Amino acid sequence: MTTYQRAYTFLSQIFDYGNTDFEKRTIFYKQLRRKNTYREDD
């Protein structure tokens, strides 16, 4: 997911994909990564 998100973020600055599904997937993955971040409690 991280690789996809980084690649899309970079390439979308160069290319206009014209497909909102890619953008939606990137936003979803970004939110999912935030939710799945594990924290160590002291």
MISENU-192441 format. One line per 2 residues: number of its first residue (from 0); for each residue x, y, z of N, C-alpha, C. Coordinates in Angstrom, 1 decimal. Example, Ala and Ser with C-alpha at 12.3 -4.5 7.8 and 13.67 -1.06 7.14 Angstrom:
2
0 = 13.2/-5.7/7.8/12.3/-4.5/7.8/13.2/-3.3/7.8 ~ 12.8/-2.2/7.1/13.7/-1.1/7.1/12.9/0.0/7.9
//
This chain:
42
0 = 0.8/-1.2/0.0/0.0/0.0/0.0/0.9/1.3/0.0 ~ 1.9/1.2/0.8/2.8/2.4/0.9/3.4/2.7/-0.4
2 = 3.9/1.6/-1.1/4.6/1.8/-2.4/3.6/2.4/-3.4 ~ 2.4/1.8/-3.4/1.4/2.4/-4.4/1.1/3.8/-4.1
4 = 0.9/4.2/-2.8/0.6/5.5/-2.4/1.7/6.5/-2.9 ~ 3.0/6.1/-2.6/4.1/7.0/-2.9/4.2/7.1/-4.4
6 = 4.1/6.0/-5.1/4.3/6.1/-6.6/3.1/6.9/-7.2 ~ 1.9/6.7/-6.8/0.8/7.5/-7.3/1.0/9.0/-7.0
8 = 1.4/9.3/-5.8/1.5/10.7/-5.4/2.6/11.4/-6.3 ~ 3.7/10.7/-6.6/4.7/11.2/-7.4/4.3/11.3/-8.9
10 = 3.8/10.2/-9.4/3.4/10.2/-10.8/2.2/11.1/-11.1 ~ 1.3/11.3/-10.2/0.1/12.2/-10.5/0.5/13.6/-10.6
12 = 1.7/14.0/-10.2/2.2/15.4/-10.4/2.7/15.5/-11.8 ~ 3.0/14.4/-12.5/3.5/14.5/-13.9/2.4/14.2/-14.9
14 = 1.5/13.1/-14.6/0.5/12.7/-15.5/-0.9/13.0/-15.0 ~ -1.8/13.2/-15.9/-3.2/13.4/-15.6/-3.9/12.1/-15.9
16 = -4.2/11.3/-14.9/-4.7/9.9/-15.2/-6.2/10.0/-15.7 ~ -6.9/11.0/-15.3/-8.3/11.2/-15.7/-9.2/10.1/-15.1
18 = -8.8/9.4/-14.1/-9.5/8.4/-13.5/-9.6/8.6/-12.0 ~ -10.7/8.9/-11.4/-10.8/9.2/-10.0/-10.7/8.0/-9.1
20 = -10.8/6.8/-9.7/-10.6/5.6/-8.9/-9.2/5.5/-8.3 ~ -8.2/5.9/-9.0/-6.8/5.9/-8.5/-6.7/6.9/-7.3
22 = -7.3/8.1/-7.4/-7.3/9.0/-6.4/-8.0/8.5/-5.1 ~ -9.2/8.0/-5.3/-9.9/7.4/-4.2/-9.2/6.3/-3.5
24 = -8.5/5.5/-4.3/-7.8/4.4/-3.6/-6.6/4.9/-2.8 ~ -5.9/5.9/-3.3/-4.8/6.5/-2.6/-5.3/7.2/-1.3
26 = -6.4/7.9/-1.3/-6.9/8.5/-0.1/-7.3/7.4/0.9 ~ -8.0/6.3/0.4/-8.3/5.2/1.3/-7.1/4.6/1.9
28 = -6.1/4.3/1.1/-4.9/3.7/1.7/-4.2/4.6/2.7 ~ -4.2/5.9/2.5/-3.6/6.8/3.4/-4.3/6.8/4.7
30 = -5.7/6.8/4.7/-6.5/6.7/5.9/-6.3/5.4/6.6 ~ -6.2/4.3/5.8/-6.0/3.0/6.4/-4.7/2.9/7.1
32 = -3.7/3.4/6.5/-2.3/3.4/7.2/-2.4/4.1/8.5 ~ -3.1/5.2/8.6/-3.1/6.0/9.8/-3.9/5.1/10.9
34 = -4.9/4.4/10.5/-5.6/3.6/11.5/-4.8/2.4/11.9 ~ -4.0/1.9/11.1/-3.2/0.7/11.4/-1.9/0.9/12.0
36 = -1.6/2.1/12.4/-0.3/2.4/13.0/-0.4/1.9/14.4 ~ 0.6/1.1/14.8/0.6/0.6/16.1/1.5/1.5/17.0
38 = 1.0/1.7/18.2/1.8/2.5/19.2/2.2/1.6/20.3 ~ 3.4/1.8/20.8/3.8/1.1/22.0/3.5/1.9/23.2
40 = 2.8/1.3/24.1/2.5/2.0/25.4/3.6/1.8/26.4 ~ 4.0/2.8/27.1/5.1/2.7/28.1/4.6/2.1/29.4
//
